Amino acid sequence: VVPSDLVSHATRGSEPAPRAMSIDEWTELPEDESGELVDGYLQEEELPGLLHELVVAWLLRVLGSWVAPRGGLVFGSEAKFAISSRRGRKPDLTMYLPGHPPLPRHGAVRVPPDVAVEIVTPTPRDVRRDRVEKVDDYAVFGVRYYWIVDPEQHTLEIFELGSDGRYVRALGATGGMLTTVPGCEGLTLALDELWRETEKLVATEPESR
């Protein structure tokens, strides 16, 4: 998920002034009105690129095949989580481990996932959002493990929530076969395979002929 300008900023021209929005109103927005809720206002999203979507798809496949037979669940980027009464987030991917509490079929999710994953894109705004703002939000919400994947730099970082309510870096990896993943006993992550998939995409858009 990649944010653009906050619609809560001053608008230009004849655009209507934004209105405050509750968690329930945010949850009930139509599918074509996407975004996250930040301090009671909608924060719009830009369309993610293919690199971002490739990493999300790969993780959904790998994590789903591991956790589903064990009784867990994996969700994509459209799941809406009520962090607080005026703050709602949509992680790129979330996972509930076996033994998780009941989850609603509809509406805002108020049960923190065991794992939240964000795929970083190389813009200062996105880096700040994923490495500063969402770190605080997910810690307050009670997400046990926060993964940050940077496909451009070929890095995976996993942060674990401590008893003091702060994240500590539990793992950092750039490649290889990870056979020990914090909180996920038996999960194997073939990072070299993931990076090879990302290298199939060109760095810039090809010129039209």
C-alpha positions, 0 to 999 in steps of 0.5 A: 500500500503506497500513500499519496497526499493526505486529503486532510490537508488544505484543498485547492480550488473548488474541492470540498473540504474533507470531513471527519470520518469514524472507523465504521464510516471508513470501513463502509466506504465503497471499494473504489474509495480506498485509503487508510484512516489517519487522525480521523481523515482518509489518507489516499493510496496510490496504485502499487507497482508490479514489484510490490504486488509480486512480493505480496503474491509470493508471501501470500502463497508461501505463508498460506500454504504453511499456516492454513493446514495448521488452522491459521489464516492469511489476508491481503491488503484490503483487510481493514484494522481498527487501530483506534477510534480515529486510526485505521490501517490496511497492512499489505499482508496479515497472518493469524497463527493457530489458536487465534480468536474469532474474526468477523466476516465483515467490518473493521477488524479489532483483533490484532494479527500475529503478523503484519507485513509491509512492502516498502517502496523507495519513496521518503513518504513510504519509508517514513510511514512503514518504518516510523508511523506504522511501527507505533500503530502496530505496537499500540494495536498489539501486533506480535510480529511486524515484518518489513520487506524491501524488495529493492534492497533485498532485505527482510526485517522482523520486529517482535513486540516486547513486554514494554510495548516496543518492538525489538529487531528479532531478525534481519536477512538479505538472502538464503534459506531461512529455517528459523522465523520468529514466532513461526516454527516450521516455516521456511522462507526461500529469500533467494527464490523471492529475489530471483522472482523480483529480478524478472521485472525490469528496473524501468518501463520499456520504451514503446515501439 
